[in-house]
Structure formats: C-alpha cells, structure tokens
Amino acid sequence: MKVQVFAALKDYFDKEFELAGEVQDVASLKERLSALNPGSRNMLQICRFAVGDEFVPQDFQLKESDTVCVIPPSSGG
C-alpha cells in the first residue's frame, strides 16, 4: 500500500512510500508505522487517517491497493 505523510510526520518518514506486507486496518497500520520509527509513536496517536479523500476510523479495513494519507492535527488560522 502507498502511504503519504504530511507536516511534522515528514521528520519521521519519507513524504510518500510503499509499505509491503499485509496490514488489516488503520489501527494495525499505526502500530506498524510506530515500529518502523518509534519516535513517531506519540505523533501517530493524534493523527487522522484518510483513504480515498475521506477520513476513516481505526477499524477501517485496508486493502493492499489503498493509498493512505496520515494527517497530523494543524493549528493556526
């Protein structure tokens, strides 16, 4: 699956990368990303995940062909 990260997450991961192997849902993707870069764990806990231009819940079932966007909270005006 393709993973795209934004804002501060680019300090931990490439802006866009392929993730090999099966990931069942968003929650397991979050754990997998945390294992790849343990420093990102706290940031990932407050991020939202989107597939197909829509935010998805933690139990959303992912497919290998999905592109997942990981979006940290933003602030400002």
HUPE-V444154 format. One record per helix or strand. SS is the DSSP state (h for helix, s for strand). FROM is the first residue (numbers start at 1). LEN is the number of residues. If there is no record, write none. Layout:
# HUPE-V444154
ss=SS from=FROM len=LEN
ss=SS from=FROM len=LEN
This chain:
# HUPE-V444154
ss=s from=2 len=4
ss=h from=7 len=5
ss=s from=16 len=3
ss=s from=25 len=1
ss=h from=26 len=11
ss=h from=38 len=8
ss=s from=48 len=4
ss=s from=54 len=3
ss=s from=61 len=1
ss=s from=67 len=5
